[in-house]
C-alpha cells in the first residue's frame, strides 16, 4: 500500500494511542460500507504500507545532533497522519532518498524487523547489485498492476473525529524528547578484552548513568527474547539488582578514585565487584531466555485474576511499580561490517514507557561502535534525554577505565 504524506489525514485515526475507542467507533460508523469499506479493506489486506515523505531526513555532518534527533522522531511518529500505525510496518521513503521503518509492535518484536531489513539490504546490495546507471539488476516484470487511487467519502462528523484524533496524536508526538547518538569512543571489541559481556557492560553503564541523572535507582526493564519456545516473544530482565546497586554506589563513593576502584575490583572481600554484578545480569538473562523469568508469569496471573474477578493484593502491589527505565537491544546479524562498513546501522528506538521515565534502545554495531536512542517526555521536569545521553557516555568511559585497557587499542 502506497500513499503520499500530504494527502488526507484519515490515518490519524490510528495514531491516537491514548484511547482506541474513537477509531473503533469511527470504523463502525463510517468505514463499514460502500467506498470506505472497500478502501479500508485494501489498506488492511496490504502486506505493509509505504509513505513517500516530502521532508528530507538523515545524518548531516554540519548538524549531527539535531539531524539525527529529527530523523528518529520522523520515523517514530512523522506528522501523525502520514504513517498507518495499525499496519505491520510503514516503509518511509524521504525526499532525499533516505528511508527507514515505523513498526507496529503487536505482530513482532524489534529484532524481527531489524533482521528483516538487514536481509533486504544485504540481498539487494550485496547479492543482486545495481547497474552503472543506478537501476537494480534483473529482468523487468511487465505484469505489475498500476497504482489505484482509493476513494473515500468523509462526512463532516467523521472529519471532526479525524481532527480530534490528529490533535491528540500531535500532542503525544510533540511531547517526545528524543536523542539519537553514536558512541564511538570504544565498542564491544574493547569490552570483550575486559572479559565482560558487552550487554551486561551497557546495562551496568545505564544503571550508573541513571543514578547520576536522577540520584536514585529504579525498576529497570530489559527485553529478552524467548524464541527458544514456539511463538515465544519476550521476557523481562530486571537489570536493577542488589549487585548492580552495590557496584554503582561504590563507583559514586567520594572517597574512591580510579586506582582504589581498580583494587576494589580485584579484591572484593567487602564489596560486590562489577564482575559479580555482570554475572548476575547474565544469569537473569539466561533465566529469561529459557522461560524461567517472572514478569510474563505475573502477567498471566493478572489475566487469570481478571477473568475470575479475583482481587489480588499481591499482584496489585508488584504490578503497580512503573518501568522508569525501559531498555532494549537490537542485534545486528546478517551483514559483515568489517567487509562492508558502509552498512553501519543506527538501529531503532521507542518512546518512554513511563511519563517520568526513559526509553533506551541500543545497537552494538561491529566491534567499535554502539548507537543509542534515548527518549523521555518534555512534560516531565525531571527528565532530559540529552542530559541522560551525556551521562551514559560518561558512565561508559568511567567503567572501562577501571579495566586498564586502552581505549585507542581498537582504533
Secondary structure, DSSP 8 states (H G I E B T S, - for coil): -EEETTS-GGGGGGT-TT-SHHHHHHHHHHSSSHHHHHHHHHHHHSS-EEEE-SS--S--GGGHHHHHHHHHHHHHTTTSSSS-TTSSEEEEE-TTS-EEEEE-SSS--HHHHHHHHHHHHIIIIIII-B-TTS-BSS---TT------------HHHHHHHHHHHHHHHHHHHTEEEEEEEE-S--HHHHHHTTS-HHHHHHHHHHHHHHHHHSS---EEEEEE-TTSTT--EEEEE---HHHHHHHHHHT-TT--HHHHHHHHH--SSS--HHHHHHHHHHHHHHHHTT--SHHHHHHHHHHHHHHT---HHHHHHTTS--SEEEEE----SS-TTT-GGG---------SSTTSEEEEEEEETTTEEEEEEEEETT-TT--HHHHHHHHHHHHHHHHHTTT--TTTT-
